[in-house]
Amino acid sequence: MRLYARAYEAAPIPETDNAAVRFLYNTVPGRILLKSITRITVSKLAGSILGSPASRVFIKGFIKRNNINMGEYGDSDAECRDAGVKYKSFNDFFIRQVRDGARPLPDNESDVAAPCDGKLTAYQITADRVFSIKHSKYTIADLLQDRELAGEFSDGACLIFRLTPDDYHRYCYIDNGEILLRKRINGALHTVRPVAFRHYNVFCENSREYTVMQTMNFGKVVQIEVGALFVGRITNHDAGDAKRGAEKGMFQFGGSTIIMLYQKDMVTIDEAIYENTRNNKETIVKMGYRIGEKTI
């Protein structure tokens, strides 16, 4: 594998979480409460509240707390101060769109691009279709609930993009191609913070949607959107085939994750990203970042 010129920004994978999350996942009373709040009905209720005009009061504090650069979204300083007026609700603000040209894809279509903003970790899928996160084993068959499809990704690559509140919560197609299958899997809505991985097989338990694509440059690819705590809605645009750089969908409020699966020998992911993962670090990327290249 060759090293690319990009100097990636990386950050340690957080081992601690805020007091509320620690209470929910690390105490008996918290885990009893967790059974209720991870249900989709509770997430939908939270979504209704954050979709109301009254929720605009949360916007300015959210921008400040998460150090969000609103210039990427075409907002002036004055518009940021008046964010509660510009946006109809907190959710309207949360799914805001970047200004034109803020998330370009690489000029070379054989370059692998990040489909979203996020904190990226990369894993090799073993011959028996397993990858490991923090000593927990994940099987591709459990993730997709399709053993035959999972078999096509033995010895391939698995990329996990963890979106946090400061990230852009829309995502795109990484290549032109034919849509072979779209599938929704209902489940719980655990947080995607690291504390949850010590107690639950999060990606295989959470509600998720995935799309199987036969792409022009990278063979068969699976893109999986995973919901999380208080993310009751994954909104995908289901019309037509995949078009490189076109918006595929968006997440409503909360942390969330996108998982990309590539088949064996189809892509070469930057070794620096694997190295960061081995060193317990996440690679910070934006939608459109070049993170690898076509192998064949």
C-alpha positions in Angstrom: 0.0 0.0 0.0 1.3 3.4 -0.8 1.1 6.5 1.5 -0.6 9.5 0.1 0.5 13.1 0.5 -2.4 14.3 2.6 -1.5 15.0 6.2 -4.5 13.7 8.0 -5.7 15.2 11.3 -6.2 12.4 13.8 -7.6 12.3 17.4 -7.6 9.6 20.1 -10.8 7.5 20.1 -12.5 8.9 23.2 -12.6 6.4 26.1 -14.8 8.5 28.4 -18.3 10.1 27.9 -20.4 12.6 29.7 -21.9 11.8 33.1 -25.4 11.1 31.6 -24.1 8.6 29.1 -21.9 6.9 31.7 -25.0 6.6 34.0 -27.1 5.0 31.2 -24.5 2.4 30.2 -22.5 1.7 33.3 -25.1 1.5 36.1 -28.0 -0.9 36.7 -30.6 1.9 37.1 -29.2 3.5 33.9 -29.5 0.3 31.9 -33.1 -0.2 33.0 -33.9 3.4 31.8 -31.9 2.7 28.6 -34.3 0.0 27.5 -37.0 2.7 27.2 -35.0 5.5 25.6 -33.4 3.4 22.9 -36.8 2.6 21.5 -37.7 4.2 18.2 -40.9 5.6 19.6 -38.9 7.7 22.1 -36.6 8.9 19.4 -39.6 9.9 17.3 -40.9 11.9 20.2 -37.6 13.7 20.6 -37.6 14.3 16.9 -41.0 15.9 17.1 -39.8 18.3 19.8 -36.7 19.2 17.9 -38.8 19.8 14.8 -41.0 22.4 16.5 -40.5 26.2 16.1 -39.8 26.4 19.9 -36.7 24.3 19.5 -34.9 27.2 17.7 -33.8 28.4 21.2 -31.2 25.6 21.2 -29.4 26.6 18.0 -27.1 29.4 19.1 -25.8 27.5 22.1 -25.3 24.4 20.0 -23.2 26.3 17.5 -21.0 27.7 20.3 -20.7 24.5 22.2 -19.6 22.5 19.2 -17.4 25.3 17.6 -19.2 25.0 14.3 -17.9 27.1 11.4 -21.1 28.5 10.0 -19.2 30.1 7.2 -19.1 26.6 5.5 -22.9 26.9 5.3 -22.9 30.4 3.7 -24.0 32.1 6.9 -22.5 35.5 7.8 -21.8 36.4 11.5 -25.1 38.3 11.6 -27.0 35.3 10.3 -25.3 33.1 13.0 -26.5 35.5 15.6 -30.0 35.4 14.2 -29.9 31.6 13.6 -33.1 31.2 15.6 -34.9 33.3 13.0 -33.3 31.9 9.8 -34.1 28.3 10.6 -37.6 27.0 11.2 -36.6 24.5 13.9 -33.5 22.9 15.5 -33.8 20.0 13.1 -34.0 22.4 10.2 -30.7 23.9 11.4 -29.2 20.4 12.0 -29.8 19.3 8.4 -28.6 22.6 6.9 -26.7 22.4 3.6 -23.2 23.5 3.0 -22.5 26.3 0.5 -21.8 25.3 -3.1 -18.2 24.0 -3.5 -17.6 23.4 0.2 -17.4 19.6 -0.2 -15.8 18.8 -3.6 -15.0 15.2 -4.6 -11.5 14.4 -6.1 -11.1 15.2 -9.8 -9.9 11.7 -10.5 -12.8 9.3 -10.4 -10.6 6.4 -9.5 -9.8 8.0 -6.1 -11.9 6.7 -3.1 -13.8 9.6 -1.5 -15.3 9.9 1.9 -19.1 9.9 1.6 -19.6 12.2 4.6 -17.9 14.2 7.3 -16.8 12.1 10.3 -14.2 10.4 12.4 -12.9 7.5 10.3 -11.6 4.1 11.4 -10.6 1.3 9.0 -10.6 -2.4 9.4 -9.7 -5.5 7.3 -12.6 -8.0 6.9 -11.2 -11.5 7.5 -11.8 -14.5 5.3 -14.6 -15.6 7.7 -16.3 -12.2 7.2 -15.5 -10.7 10.6 -14.0 -7.4 11.7 -13.1 -6.3 15.2 -13.7 -3.1 17.1 -12.3 -2.7 20.6 -12.1 -6.4 21.0 -15.7 -7.0 19.9 -16.3 -9.2 16.9 -18.7 -8.0 14.2 -19.8 -10.3 11.5 -20.8 -8.9 8.1 -23.7 -11.4 8.0 -25.2 -10.0 11.2 -24.6 -6.5 10.0 -26.4 -7.1 6.6 -28.7 -9.9 7.8 -27.8 -11.6 4.5 -25.3 -14.4 4.7 -24.9 -14.8 0.9 -24.2 -11.1 0.4 -21.8 -11.0 3.3 -19.8 -13.8 1.6 -18.9 -11.4 -1.2 -16.9 -9.2 1.1 -14.5 -11.7 2.6 -11.0 -10.2 2.9 -12.4 -6.8 1.9 -12.3 -3.4 3.6 -14.7 -1.9 6.2 -14.6 1.8 6.7 -16.6 3.3 9.7 -17.4 7.0 9.7 -18.6 8.2 13.1 -20.5 11.5 12.8 -20.5 13.8 15.8 -22.6 17.0 16.4 -20.1 19.3 14.7 -20.2 17.3 11.4 -22.2 17.9 8.3 -25.1 15.4 8.5 -25.8 14.9 4.8 -24.0 12.3 2.8 -23.3 11.5 -0.9 -22.7 8.7 -3.4 -19.0 8.0 -3.9 -19.3 6.8 -7.5 -21.7 6.3 -10.4 -23.4 3.0 -10.5 -26.5 0.8 -10.5 -28.5 0.3 -7.3 -28.9 -3.4 -6.8 -30.7 -3.4 -3.4 -32.0 -1.1 -0.7 -32.9 -2.6 2.7 -34.1 -1.3 6.0 -33.5 -3.2 9.3 -35.4 -2.1 12.3 -33.7 -2.2 15.7 -32.7 -0.2 18.8 -31.1 3.2 18.8 -28.1 3.0 21.1 -25.6 5.8 21.2 -22.6 5.3 18.9 -20.3 6.7 21.6 -17.5 4.3 22.6 -19.0 3.5 26.0 -21.8 1.6 24.2 -19.4 -0.8 22.5 -18.5 -2.3 25.9 -22.0 -3.5 26.5 -23.8 -3.9 23.1 -23.1 -5.1 19.6 -24.2 -1.6 18.5 -24.0 -1.7 14.7 -25.8 -5.1 14.5 -28.5 -4.0 17.0 -29.2 -0.5 15.9 -31.8 0.5 13.3 -30.1 0.9 9.9 -30.5 1.1 6.2 -28.1 -0.1 3.5 -27.7 0.2 -0.2 -25.9 -2.3 -2.5 -24.3 -0.6 -5.5 -22.5 -2.0 -8.5 -20.2 1.0 -9.1 -18.2 2.0 -12.2 -14.8 2.1 -10.4 -14.9 0.1 -7.2 -17.0 -3.0 -7.9 -19.8 -3.9 -5.6 -20.0 -1.6 -2.6 -22.4 -1.5 0.4 -23.1 1.8 2.1 -24.8 1.5 5.5 -26.4 4.3 7.4 -26.8 3.5 11.1 -29.2 5.3 13.4 -28.3 6.2 17.0 -29.7 7.6 20.2 -32.4 10.2 19.3 -31.8 9.6 15.5 -35.2 8.2 14.6 -35.0 9.3 11.0 -32.5 8.3 8.3 -33.8 10.0 5.2 -32.5 8.5 2.0 -33.4 9.7 -1.5 -34.5 6.5 -3.2 -35.1 7.6 -6.7 -32.8 6.5 -9.6 -29.3 5.1 -9.6 -26.1 6.2 -7.8 -24.6 9.4 -9.2 -21.1 10.4 -8.0 -21.2 13.3 -5.6 -25.0 13.5 -5.5 -26.7 13.7 -2.1 -27.8 10.2 -1.0 -29.6 11.3 2.2 -29.3 12.9 5.6 -29.5 12.1 9.4 -31.8 14.0 11.7 -30.4 15.1 15.1 -27.9 13.0 17.1 -24.8 11.0 16.6 -24.8 8.5 13.7 -22.5 6.4 11.6 -21.9 5.4 8.0 -20.2 2.1 7.2 -18.7 1.4 3.8 -17.9 -2.2 2.6 -15.5 -2.9 -0.3 -14.7 -6.2 -1.8 -11.3 -7.8 -1.8 -8.6 -6.1 -4.0 -10.9 -3.5 -5.3 -9.6 -0.4 -3.3 -6.4 0.5 -1.6 -7.2 2.6 1.5 -4.4 5.0 2.7 -2.2 3.1 5.1 -2.1 6.2 7.4 -5.8 5.6 8.1 -5.1 1.9 9.1 -2.2 3.1 11.2 -4.3 5.6 13.0 -6.9 2.9 13.8 -4.2 0.5 15.1 -3.0 3.3 17.4 -6.5 3.8 18.7 -7.0 7.1 16.8 -9.8 8.3 14.5 -8.9 10.1 11.2 -10.9 13.3 10.9 -12.3 13.6 7.4 -14.8 15.7 5.5 -17.1 14.6 2.7 -15.1 14.3 -0.5 -11.7 13.8 1.1 -9.5 11.4 -0.9 -8.9 8.4 1.4 -7.7 5.8 -1.1 -7.7 4.7 -4.7 -8.9 2.0 -7.1 -6.7 -1.0 -6.9 -7.5 -2.7 -10.2 
